[in-house]
Amino acid sequence: MILRLIRIKLILIIYKFLSGQIQFAGVLIGTLTFGAISDAFGRKPVSIFALTVGIASMFATAFAPNWHFLFACRFILGLCIGGDLVVVYTFVMEQLLPSQRMAIRGFFNWGVARLIFTLICMFFPGWRSSSIACAIFSMPALIIIIFLMPESPTWLHSKGRLEQMRKNERKIARLAGLPPTIKLPEHEKLSPKENSFWNLIKDKTLLRRVSVLWVMWQSLLSSICAISKICLVIVDTIFPRFSRRNLHQGAQFVVIISASLLVLFVLYDHDGIGILLANLIGITFIELTWDACYLCAVESVPTSLRASSVGSCSLIARIGTLIAPVLVFLNTRWPASVYLIIVLIGSINLLISWLFLIETKGINLDSVHLHEDKKQYEFIGNEEMKNLKIEENKK
C-alpha cells in the first residue's frame, strides 16, 4: 500500500514537471517561428492568430479529459505565448512614437501581468476555473487588435505597400485624436538588401548587433519589481539625454555590485538585513535590465527582420533559464556559487554592452539601417511629439 502511494505521488510529480516543460518547449519554438512568420506576412494577422489559438487552448485546457489532451493544449499554448511575446510586442512598438516606448515598457509589463494573474488565481483557485478566467481576461486584447489597431505602417513600408501605409497612418492619427489634416511623416526609401531573413546571419553589422542583444538577454535571471518601472519612466521623461546605453549599463552595474555583496555576505555567514536589501536592489535592477533588452532589441534591427531578431533574443533568454537546475546543484556544493556566476556573467555582459551596444533612443523604427550608425542614431527626445502638436495648432 505504501509503495503504491509513493508510486502515485511520483507519477503526479512527473506529470506536473512535464506539463511545465512541454509549455516551455512551446515557448522556445514559438518565439523564433512566429517572429519569422510575422516578418514575412505581417504583424496583425500573426498577432490575431497567436492570440486566438492561445485563448482557445486556454479554454480547452479547462476541459481536458486526460493528460494527453492537457499536454497537447499546454504545448499549443506555449507556442502562442512565444508568438505573443515577440509579435504583439513588436506590433505595438511599431505604432508608437520614440518618446512613448519607455512609458509603455514602464506601465504594461510582467509585473502588471503577474499581479492580474495572482488576483485571478485568488478568486478562482481551481486550475480549471482559473484557466477559463485567464482566457476571458485575454479576450479584450484580441478584440482591440482585430477592430482598432491597423497593420503596422512600418511593416507596410518595408514591404513597399505605401498606399495602405498612408491609410493606416491616418487611422492611427484619428485614434490618437489628431485632426485629419495633420501632415504625415515622410519616409525614406529602404534598401532591398535588408529584406532577407538570412541577413540576420550573413550581414556582419546586423549579426554584431543581435549578438550583443543575445548576451544581454541570456544573462538575465528575471524578477519583477513594479515600482522600478514608475521611477524609470520619470527619469526618462525628466532627463531626455538618459540613453538606452545608460539604462542597460547602469542597471547591469548595480546588479553586479548587489551580487558581489551577496557573495561576501554568504562567505562571512552574514544573515542580517543586508542580504534582504542586496537581493531587493538586485531584483529591481534586473527588471530594469529587461527593459533595456526589449527596447534595444526593437530599436536596433530593420523592420523586415525585427520580429525575427526579437524572437531569437527571446529564444536565447529561454535557453539561459535551462542553467537554473545546474546553479541549484552548484549551490549545494558551495553556497556562494550562484551569486559569483551572476557576477561573472553580468561583468561579461557589461563589457560587451560597453564596447558594442549602439545607442538607439529616439530612433524612428521606420528608418533603422545597418551601415549609417553615426548619422542615424541621434537623440530625438520629444521633438517628434512637439512637431505633431505644432502641426495641429497650425491647422
C-alpha positions as a printed Julia matrix, in Angstrom:
395×3 Matrix{Float64}:
   0.0    0.0     0.0
   2.79   2.41    0.94
   4.7    1.6    -2.24
   1.59   2.25   -4.3
   1.08   5.65   -2.68
   4.72   6.54   -3.33
   4.34   5.45   -6.96
   1.21   7.6    -7.4
   2.96  10.59   -5.86
   5.97  10.18   -8.16
   3.69   9.94  -11.2
   1.93  13.16  -10.19
   5.27  14.92   -9.75
   6.43  13.73  -13.18
   3.18  14.87  -14.83
   3.47  18.27  -13.18
   7.08  18.59  -14.35
   6.24  17.51  -17.9
   3.31  19.92  -18.08
   5.58  22.86  -17.37
   8.39  21.63  -19.61
   6.08  20.98  -22.56
   4.69  24.51  -22.35
   8.23  25.86  -22.01
   9.27  23.92  -25.13
   6.36  25.51  -26.97
   7.53  28.98  -25.92
  11.05  28.22  -27.2
   9.73  27.23  -30.62
   7.08  29.95  -30.77
   9.41  32.86  -30.08
  11.54  32.04  -33.12
   8.97  30.75  -35.62
   6.25  33.36  -35.08
   8.79  36.17  -35.35
   9.98  35.0   -38.77
   6.4   34.45  -39.94
   5.32  37.96  -38.91
   8.3   39.49  -40.74
   7.03  37.78  -43.88
   3.22  38.04  -43.56
   2.56  40.99  -41.26
   2.21  41.84  -37.59
  -1.57  41.99  -37.35
  -2.59  38.61  -38.86
   0.08  36.73  -36.91
  -0.87  38.54  -33.69
  -4.53  37.67  -34.23
  -3.67  34.04  -34.94
  -1.42  33.69  -31.88
  -3.94  35.31  -29.54
  -6.92  33.4   -30.95
  -5.29  29.98  -30.79
  -3.74  30.77  -27.4
  -7.09  31.79  -25.88
  -8.78  28.74  -27.41
  -6.11  26.45  -25.97
  -6.59  28.01  -22.52
 -10.31  27.3   -22.73
  -9.6   23.76  -23.91
  -7.18  23.19  -21.04
 -10.01  23.69  -18.55
 -11.97  20.81  -20.11
  -9.06  18.39  -20.64
 -10.4   14.83  -20.15
  -6.95  13.24  -19.82
  -3.28  14.12  -19.54
  -2.6   13.55  -23.26
  -5.08  16.27  -24.2
  -3.81  18.53  -21.4
  -0.19  18.27  -22.57
  -1.2   18.98  -26.18
  -3.1   22.11  -25.09
  -0.16  23.23  -22.96
   2.26  22.87  -25.86
  -0.01  24.84  -28.21
  -0.46  27.49  -25.52
   3.32  27.72  -25.17
   3.7   28.23  -28.91
   1.19  31.07  -28.83
   2.74  32.66  -25.74
   6.05  32.71  -27.59
   4.32  34.39  -30.52
   2.64  36.95  -28.27
   5.92  37.81  -26.53
   7.59  38.59  -29.84
   5.0   39.6   -32.42
   2.45  41.52  -30.34
   5.23  43.42  -28.59
   6.84  44.37  -31.92
   3.41  45.23  -33.36
   2.66  47.66  -30.52
   6.13  49.26  -30.52
   5.94  50.0   -34.24
   2.76  52.02  -33.64
   4.34  54.37  -31.08
   6.46  57.5   -31.12
  10.02  57.1   -29.81
   9.18  59.15  -26.7
   6.32  56.78  -25.79
   8.19  53.45  -25.83
   9.67  53.75  -22.35
   6.27  54.6   -20.85
   4.71  51.5   -22.41
   7.51  49.33  -21.02
   7.05  51.05  -17.66
   3.32  50.59  -17.16
   2.5   47.47  -19.19
   4.88  44.69  -18.23
   5.35  41.35  -16.5
   4.78  42.93  -13.09
   1.28  44.09  -14.0
   0.52  40.78  -15.73
   1.6   38.73  -12.72
  -0.44  40.94  -10.4
  -3.55  40.33  -12.54
  -2.75  36.62  -12.73
  -2.37  36.44   -8.94
  -5.74  38.14   -8.42
  -7.4   35.77  -10.89
  -6.0   32.74   -9.09
  -7.1   34.19   -5.75
 -10.72  34.43   -6.9
 -10.58  31.22   -8.99
  -8.32  28.83   -7.04
  -9.04  25.74   -9.16
  -6.75  25.27  -12.17
  -9.69  24.61  -14.49
 -11.65  27.68  -13.4
  -8.53  29.88  -13.43
  -7.75  28.73  -17.0
 -11.21  29.87  -18.12
 -10.83  33.17  -16.25
  -7.4   33.84  -17.81
  -8.83  33.15  -21.27
 -11.7   35.58  -20.68
  -9.36  38.28  -19.38
  -7.19  37.87  -22.5
 -10.05  38.43  -24.94
 -10.07  42.28  -24.82
  -6.53  42.29  -26.26
  -7.71  40.2   -29.21
 -10.76  42.43  -29.77
  -8.61  45.59  -29.73
  -6.16  44.19  -32.27
  -8.93  42.97  -34.59
 -11.13  46.07  -34.6
  -8.93  49.01  -33.58
  -5.27  48.51  -34.43
  -4.37  48.65  -38.14
  -1.46  46.79  -39.65
   1.87  48.34  -38.72
   2.7   51.19  -41.14
   6.37  50.49  -40.5
   5.99  46.9   -41.7
   3.9   48.02  -44.71
   6.61  50.49  -45.65
   9.23  47.75  -45.52
   7.12  45.76  -48.0
   6.56  48.7   -50.36
   2.79  48.91  -49.71
   2.81  52.69  -49.48
  -0.88  53.39  -50.18
  -2.05  51.1   -47.38
   0.67  52.54  -45.15
  -0.77  56.05  -45.56
  -4.31  54.84  -44.83
  -3.17  53.15  -41.65
  -1.21  56.22  -40.56
  -4.38  58.28  -40.96
  -6.31  55.78  -38.87
  -3.68  55.84  -36.11
  -3.73  59.66  -36.13
  -7.52  59.59  -35.84
  -7.37  57.17  -32.9
  -4.82  59.48  -31.26
  -7.23  62.41  -31.55
  -5.23  64.28  -34.19
  -7.05  66.25  -36.93
  -7.47  64.65  -40.38
  -5.4   67.48  -41.91
  -2.32  66.51  -39.91
   0.81  66.25  -42.01
   2.01  62.67  -42.16
   5.72  61.93  -41.68
   7.99  61.48  -44.66
   9.55  58.07  -45.27
  12.9   57.37  -46.87
  13.38  54.59  -49.37
  14.54  51.36  -47.78
  17.43  49.29  -49.07
  16.27  45.97  -50.57
  19.3   44.11  -49.18
  17.76  44.34  -45.7
  14.74  42.22  -46.66
  16.17  38.72  -46.34
  15.99  36.69  -43.12
  19.45  35.29  -43.86
  20.89  38.77  -43.33
  20.49  38.03  -39.64
  23.48  35.7   -40.08
  25.21  36.97  -43.22
  25.38  40.69  -42.51
  28.27  41.32  -40.11
  26.81  44.57  -38.77
  23.43  43.01  -38.04
  24.99  39.87  -36.57
  27.09  42.0   -34.24
  24.04  43.95  -33.08
  21.94  40.85  -32.49
  24.85  39.04  -30.8
  25.12  41.86  -28.28
  21.37  41.58  -27.68
  21.68  37.79  -27.23
  24.24  38.28  -24.47
  22.07  40.92  -22.8
  19.01  38.66  -22.81
  20.79  35.44  -21.86
  22.43  36.93  -18.8
  19.16  37.78  -17.09
  17.53  35.91  -14.22
  14.1   37.5   -14.47
  12.41  39.0   -11.43
   9.72  41.64  -11.08
   9.7   44.91   -9.15
   6.91  47.14  -10.5
   7.87  50.31   -8.62
  11.12  50.47  -10.59
   9.07  50.93  -13.77
   7.48  54.13  -12.5
  10.85  55.54  -11.45
  12.3   54.64  -14.85
   9.53  56.48  -16.74
  10.02  59.56  -14.55
  13.79  59.57  -15.13
  13.37  59.05  -18.88
  10.88  61.93  -19.04
  12.82  64.42  -16.92
  16.24  63.64  -18.43
  15.94  63.36  -22.26
  19.65  62.52  -22.52
  19.19  59.39  -20.41
  20.09  56.85  -23.08
  19.5   53.15  -23.67
  23.19  52.51  -23.02
  22.92  54.39  -19.71
  19.9   52.28  -18.77
  21.42  48.9   -19.57
  24.95  49.51  -18.32
  23.87  51.34  -15.17
  21.33  48.67  -14.23
  23.77  45.85  -15.02
  26.46  47.5   -12.91
  24.14  47.72   -9.9
  23.21  44.03  -10.35
  26.91  43.11  -10.33
  27.52  45.14   -7.15
  24.48  43.56   -5.46
  25.58  40.04   -6.38
  29.15  40.79   -5.23
  27.84  41.92   -1.83
  25.79  38.73   -1.59
  28.92  36.66   -2.26
  30.65  38.4     0.66
  27.6   38.02    2.91
  27.44  34.28    2.22
  31.18  33.76    2.68
  31.14  35.53    6.06
  27.86  33.87    7.18
  26.06  37.18    7.44
  22.32  36.64    7.88
  21.12  40.15    8.69
  19.03  42.66    6.79
  21.91  43.3     4.38
  21.11  40.12    2.44
  17.49  41.2     2.06
  18.43  44.7     0.86
  21.03  43.41   -1.6
  18.52  40.95   -3.05
  15.79  43.59   -3.39
  18.13  46.05   -5.09
  19.45  43.35   -7.42
  15.95  42.18   -8.34
  14.83  45.75   -9.05
  17.72  46.48  -11.39
  17.43  43.1   -13.12
  13.96  44.21  -14.18
  15.37  47.5   -15.47
  17.9   45.49  -17.47
  14.98  43.62  -19.03
  13.52  46.96  -20.17
  16.8   47.88  -21.85
  16.92  44.48  -23.57
  13.41  44.81  -25.01
  13.86  48.39  -26.16
  17.27  47.79  -27.74
  16.04  44.63  -29.48
  13.2   46.53  -31.15
  15.19  49.65  -31.99
  18.39  48.05  -33.32
  17.12  45.94  -36.22
  15.42  46.84  -39.54
  11.67  46.3   -39.86
  11.94  43.32  -42.18
  13.88  41.38  -39.52
  12.66  42.99  -36.29
  10.31  40.28  -35.04
  12.74  37.55  -36.06
  15.58  39.14  -34.11
  13.4   39.73  -31.03
  12.33  36.09  -31.3
  15.93  34.92  -31.46
  16.77  37.02  -28.37
  13.8   35.57  -26.51
  14.91  32.08  -27.52
  18.41  32.72  -26.16
  16.91  34.03  -22.9
  14.75  30.9   -22.52
  17.76  28.68  -23.19
  19.59  30.6   -20.48
  16.97  29.55  -17.93
  17.94  25.92  -18.51
  21.09  26.68  -16.5
  18.97  27.16  -13.36
  18.95  23.48  -12.23
  22.75  23.38  -12.59
  23.07  26.52  -10.46
  20.91  24.97   -7.75
  23.18  21.91   -7.73
  26.31  24.06   -7.51
  24.77  25.99   -4.65
  24.6   22.8    -2.59
  28.35  22.38   -3.08
  29.34  25.99   -2.44
  26.62  28.44   -1.24
  28.15  31.49   -2.92
  28.42  29.87   -6.37
  25.15  31.25   -7.77
  25.94  34.85   -6.85
  29.5   34.52   -8.16
  28.23  33.19  -11.51
  25.84  36.16  -11.71
  28.81  38.49  -11.13
  30.89  36.81  -13.85
  28.1   36.65  -16.45
  27.0   40.19  -15.61
  30.56  41.5   -15.97
  30.92  39.9   -19.41
  27.54  41.32  -20.38
  28.52  44.8   -19.17
  31.81  44.71  -21.1
  30.12  43.65  -24.35
  27.43  46.3   -23.89
  30.07  48.98  -23.23
  32.08  48.06  -26.32
  29.43  47.19  -28.89
  25.89  48.26  -27.89
  24.72  51.06  -30.17
  22.6   53.95  -28.9
  19.02  53.84  -30.24
  16.97  56.2   -28.1
  14.58  58.28  -30.19
  15.18  56.27  -33.36
  12.41  56.15  -35.93
  11.65  52.44  -36.33
  10.87  53.02  -39.98
  14.43  54.23  -40.59
  16.61  51.63  -38.89
  19.58  50.75  -41.09
  22.78  48.84  -40.54
  25.58  50.9   -42.03
  24.89  54.53  -41.02
  25.38  54.36  -37.25
  26.81  57.83  -36.56
  24.37  59.66  -38.77
  21.35  57.69  -37.78
  21.44  57.24  -34.02
  20.93  60.74  -32.69
  18.72  61.74  -29.83
  15.25  62.8   -30.88
  13.72  63.03  -27.41
  10.25  64.55  -27.51
  10.8   66.52  -30.73
   8.55  64.29  -32.83
   5.64  64.75  -30.43
   6.27  68.51  -30.34
   6.2   68.68  -34.15
   2.85  66.89  -34.22
   1.42  69.4   -31.73
   2.79  72.33  -33.77
   1.16  70.96  -36.94
  -2.13  70.52  -35.08
  -2.07  74.12  -33.77
  -1.36  75.47  -37.26
  -4.48  73.75  -38.59
